[in-house]
Amino acid sequence: MAKYFASETAVTATRQAVQMHGGNGVTREFLVEKLARDALLVPIYEGTTQIQQLIIARALTGVAAFS
C-alpha cells in the first residue's frame, strides 16, 4: 500500500512541478525534467499501478481478481 501511495504521489507532484515550470519543466537544463522522468517509471517498477491495486485488494479481501 505504501509503494502504491508513494508512487502515485510522486507522479502527481512531479506533474504539478512540470506545470509550474512551464516550458522549462521539459528541458534538460532544469532538475524537474529529470525528476519527472524518474517519477513516471516508479509505478512500473515491481508491477504497474493496476497490478499493485489487485495485490492490495486480494490482501484485504482474500478474493482473487483472476482465477
C-alpha positions in Angstrom: 0.0 0.0 0.0 2.8 2.3 0.8 4.5 1.7 -2.5 1.3 2.4 -4.4 0.6 5.6 -2.5 4.2 6.9 -2.7 4.5 6.2 -6.4 1.2 7.9 -7.2 2.1 10.9 -5.1 5.5 11.2 -6.8 3.8 11.2 -10.2 1.3 13.8 -9.2 3.8 16.1 -7.5 6.2 16.0 -10.4 3.5 16.6 -13.0 2.5 19.7 -11.0 6.1 20.8 -10.8 6.4 20.5 -14.6 3.3 22.5 -15.0 4.6 25.2 -12.6 7.9 25.4 -14.6 6.0 25.7 -17.9 8.3 25.1 -20.9 11.3 25.0 -18.7 9.9 21.9 -17.0 10.7 19.8 -20.0 14.2 21.0 -20.8 17.2 19.1 -19.6 18.6 22.4 -18.1 16.2 22.0 -15.1 16.2 19.3 -12.5 12.4 19.0 -12.6 12.7 17.3 -16.0 14.9 14.5 -14.6 12.7 14.1 -11.6 9.6 13.8 -13.8 11.2 11.1 -16.0 12.3 9.2 -12.9 8.9 9.5 -11.2 7.0 8.2 -14.2 9.0 5.0 -14.0 8.3 4.3 -10.4 4.7 3.0 -10.8 6.0 0.5 -13.4 8.8 -0.9 -11.2 7.7 -4.1 -9.3 4.4 -4.1 -11.2 2.1 -1.5 -12.6 -0.3 0.5 -10.6 -3.2 -1.7 -11.6 -1.3 -4.8 -10.5 -0.5 -3.2 -7.2 -4.2 -2.4 -6.7 -5.1 -6.1 -7.4 -2.5 -7.3 -4.9 -3.7 -4.9 -2.2 -7.4 -5.8 -2.9 -6.5 -9.5 -2.6 -4.7 -9.0 0.6 -7.6 -7.0 2.1 -10.5 -9.1 0.9 -9.0 -12.5 0.2 -10.7 -12.6 -3.1 -8.6 -13.2 -6.2 -9.3 -11.0 -9.2 -8.3 -13.7 -11.6 -8.9 -17.4 -11.1 
